[in-house]
Amino acid sequence: MTRTALALMFTTVIALGACQKNDTASGNDTLAVDNLTVENADLGNGATTSTVDAAFLTDAMKGDNSEVALGKIAQAKGSTQGVKDLGTMLVTDHGAHKTQVTALAQQAGVPVTDEIMDEAKTLETKLNGLSGAAFDKAFVDAAVEDHQKDIAKYEQQAKSSDAQTAQLAQQTLPTLHKHLDTAKSLQK
């Protein structure tokens, strides 16, 4: 099978997954992207992939992009060394994690994204309007809240039947805990 044919096959699988319709309680149809299943697909380079949770990978990429963007703001605007250091930690660790997630996504035929989460866009706007202690407090509080949510998601994914993303989630949890502990230590 040629690479073009494989690319067309993955595009079709992704499009079909994205176009699945679910009925809501109100009876309205909504488009939903759930878990995209790519089972034992030949990737053309001798590699194959088993079932992959595409929604988790996409959220992970967006989360990493968000943490990097917000970390860069903290590096530039933080008024204390602790906040600047947390920003650097987020940029470094989530940048490295994005590389891992991207590799798994590409292997599985899941589109790579450079988007950030909607919540991060809102927080970015808020943080850009703050300075000094107000900036530090808002950034640290958001980092604590966000990492608590992320840990819950990654703990759930670590129990997933998708072995690849479950392993990724399990390996990521210590870093997320380190970020949470660091952010909590900066809360006043």
Stockholm file with secondary structure:
# STOCKHOLM 1.0

chainA/1-188         MTRTALALMFTTVIALGACQKNDTASGNDTLAVDNLTVENADLGNGATTSTVDAAFLTDAMKGDNSEVALGKIAQAKGSTQGVKDLGTMLVTDHGAHKTQVTALAQQAGVPVTDEIMDEAKTLETKLNGLSGAAFDKAFVDAAVEDHQKDIAKYEQQAKSSDAQTAQLAQQTLPTLHKHLDTAKSLQK
#=GR chainA/1-188 SS CCHHHHHHHHHHHHHHHHTCEEECTTSCEEECCCCCCCCSEECSSSCEECCCCHHHHHHHHHHHHHHHHHHHHHHHHCSSHHHHHHHHHHHHHHHHHHHHHHHHHHHHTCCCCCCCCHHHHHHHHHHHTCCHHHHHHHHHHHHHHHHHHHHHHHHHHHTSSCHHHHHHHHHHHHHHHHHHHHHHHHCC
#=GC SS_cons         CCHHHHHHHHHHHHHHHHTCEEECTTSCEEECCCCCCCCSEECSSSCEECCCCHHHHHHHHHHHHHHHHHHHHHHHHCSSHHHHHHHHHHHHHHHHHHHHHHHHHHHHTCCCCCCCCHHHHHHHHHHHTCCHHHHHHHHHHHHHHHHHHHHHHHHHHHTSSCHHHHHHHHHHHHHHHHHHHHHHHHCC
//
